[in-house]
Amino acid sequence: MANDEGVTQSLGLSDLEATSDLVSNRLRGVQDHDWARDIEGLAWTCWQAADHLATVLLTFAARAAARTAESFPMARCSDPALSASQVISLVESSTRLLVFALADLPSGFRIFHPAGLADGEGYVAMACDELLVHGSEIAGAMDAPFQPPDQIAGRVARRLFPWAPNGFGDWETLQWANDRSDLGGQPPPGPTWVWHSRPLAEWDRSIPQWDPVARQVVERQC
């Protein structure tokens, strides 16, 4: 989503907090449902998707707190004995930890991510993307679908997927970029989709590709 001058609006910690509240409130509304339900198109149940979400957000927070540009492991927090309510609490608390870790990040500081060294805004955008996409999938599998507001979905899409086509709904565009659906006849990007995690000013107008086996961005051939 761009402003009248065509410049993508920046994302800040307040956007991450608002997105977390939106998704957590929706998941709280279905926490008494059957979280063993499968999510269509994924090899995960609702519980597994929420556990993945908590793990990713905690990992983001750990990397930001470590202030590291070096490779950093995932912060695994899986515990199959946890209830849906407890996993949602992990999602909420992990997001708050990420907000705390990013709050005093020095200007211009870069943090490790396999897709490329990210700035603070990059991590905010990636966290919002995870929350919106997985939150929507879980709620939809519980027969309580919700569509995130275009105002946040569009800004996340333009920050992480600046190559995404214009002229479509913001939420539909974000789903397409995350390989969840087609878009106006365009097929989804497939398993090679990846975020542009580096500062937006560093985008070179190409579409990066992810190697799901090597788990890294494919190096461009000169």
N, C-alpha and C positions, 0 to 999 in steps of 0.2 A: 504494500500500500504506500503510495507516494503522496506528497503534498502537492499544492498547485504548481510549484516550481519543478516537480518531477524528482525531488530529492527524497529518498527514503527516510522516514522519521526514525530517530534512534530509539533503542530499547533500553530501559533502565530497571533498577531493582524494584521500583513500584509496579512495573509491568509483570515481573516475575511473581511478586507477592499476590497481585490481583489474579493472575492465572492459576496460581496454586490454590487460592481460596475458591475460585470457580470450580476447578476440577475436584478438589477435596469435598466440597459441599455436595456435588453431584454424586460422588462415590459413597459418601455417608448416607445418601438417600437410598442406596441399594445394598448396604452392607449386610443386610439380613437375607439377601437372596442367595442363590446357589452359586458360589464362586468357583465351583468345579466345572462350570459351563465352558465349552470351547469357544474361542473367538474365531469367527469365520475368516478364513484366509491366513490364519496364523497357526503355528504348531504349539500354541499356548492356551491354557485355561485363563479365566479372568484373574484367578489368584496368581498365576505365574506371571502374567503381564504386569500386575501391580507390584509383585516382588522385583521384577526387572526394573520397573520405574524407580522404586526405592533404591535399588542398587546403583543405578546410573546417577541419580541425584546425589547420593552419598559419595560416589566416586568423584563427581564434579566438585563437591565441597572439599573433599580431601586434597584434590589437586590444587584448588585455589588457596587453601590454607597452607599447603606446602610451598607455595610460590615457586613451583618448579617448571622448567622448560624441558626437563628430561623425562624419559618414558616412566610412567607411573601406573602401578597395577590397579585393577578393579577392586573396589572395596566391597567384597562379597558380604551380604547380610541375609542370605536365604536361611529360613527356618520353617520347614513345612508344618510345624506345630502351631504357628501363629494364626490367629483368626483374621478374617477380613478386616475387622476394625483395627487390629494391631498393625497390619500391613499398611493400611491407610495412614495411621499415625506415623509410621516410618517415612512414608512419602512426605507428609507434612513437615516433620522435624528435619528431614534431610534437606528439604527446600529452604527451611529457615537457616540451617547451617551454611548452605551455599550463599544465601543473602549476607550473612554475617562475614563470611570469608571474602566476599567480593566488595564489601562496603568500603574497606580502606585499601583496596588494591591500587598501587601507584599508577598514575596515568601512563599509558603506553606499555604497561607490563604485559608480558605474554606468558601463557600457561600451556603446558603440554596437552595436546589432543591428537589422536592418530590421524585425523583429517587435516591437521595443520595447526601451528601455534596460534592459539586463540587469544583475543583480548577479552576484557570483562564483558563487553556487549555480546561477543560471540558466545560466551558461556551462558549468559542470560537467554539469548535466542535459542540455543540448543536445549536448555532446560525447559523453556516454554514449549518448544516443539514436542519434546518427550511427553510433557504433561497433557497437551492438547490432543495429540494423536492417540496415545494409549488410554487416556481418560475417556475419550469418545468411544474407542473400541470396547472398553469394558462396559460402559453404560449401555451401549447399543446391544451387546450380548445379553444384558439383563433386561432387555425390552424397555429401556428407559433412555432412548437416544437423545442426544443433544448436539446442537451445532454451535461451536464456539463463535463468539462475535467476530465479524470480519475485521473489526478495528485492530484486534491483536493478531488474528490469523494472517492478515495481509502483511503486516510489518515483519512477522517472523518469516514468512515466505520470502520476502524481498531481501531480508538480511542473510538468510542461509542459502537461498536458491535464486540468486539474481538473474539467472538465465531462464527462469520460468516464464512462460508466455503471458502476455497481457490479455485483457479482454474477457476474463473469466472471473467467477466468484472467488473471493479470497480464500475461503475455507476449502472449496473444491481444488484450488490451485495448490494449497498446502498438502492436501491429501494426495494429489497426483505426484508432487515432488517427493513425497515419502513412499512412493510405490504402492499406494493403496487403491488407486483407481485410474481410469483413463480420464482424458480432459478434452472435450470437444472433438472426439475422434482420434486424439493422440494417445497411443498406448502408454501405460506407465513405464517409468525408466528402467525397471527391472532391478536385479540384485546389485548392479554397479552404481546405484545412486549413492550420493554422499553429500554432506553439508559443505558449504564454504565457511569454515570456522575462523579463518584469518580475518583481519579487518576488511571491511567491504572495499576500501580504497585499493587493496591489493589484488582484487579480482582482475584477471587478465583477459576477460571476455570469452574464455574457453569454458567448456563444461567438464569438470573433473570427473574421473571415473574411479570407483572403488574396486579393489581386488579382494573379494570375500574370502579367498583362500589365504593369501598373504596378510590379510587384514591391514592394508595400507592403501593410500592413494596411488594410482598408477602414474608412474613418471612419464611426463610428456616427451615424445620423441622429437628432437630438433630437426 
